[in-house]
Amino acid sequence: MTSRFPKLLSASAALVLCMSTSVFAQTTASPSTCAPAEERQIAALFDRWNASLATLDPDKVVANYAPDGVLLATVSNQPRTTPPQIRDYFVKFLKDAPQGKIDTRTIRVGCNVAQDVGTYTFKFKDGKTVHARYTYVYEWLNGQWLIAHHHSSAMPESVAAK
């Protein structure tokens, strides 16, 4: 009987630990509510961002990004991981009065996260254009969709003007 007691005690301790861990997880985890979103709503987020470019105000552009958002920009080697760094990029970028147009896109919507991936073309005030690939990852934060991650890179192959 004494040889079975340690095994019984170990099994009981393991059971209590599993039960208490489960209860702890249930009491500390907040229930997740998914914000409703459709593809057209996510597509409109690019239009919102593009309209903020048209203001030529870097603060209006930065307002589209989550506080911990990341920008991997087309014409910068530096990852921008804070609002001041993102703002710094747009102060310079906006001097050329860029306006983007989506060429191709694929949108996926999940629970409080969405992605818009494709290609776009930017036209600048001097008439130049840049064809690029993009990824926007949006997150539902404080009642609005914000950019959590934005990656843009120039096309590696020449693209004929449309």
Summary of the structure (lengths in Angstrom):
residues: 162
radius of gyration: 23.8
end to end distance: 85.4
largest distance: 89.8
contacts: 392
relative contact order: 0.15
helix: 37%
strand: 34%
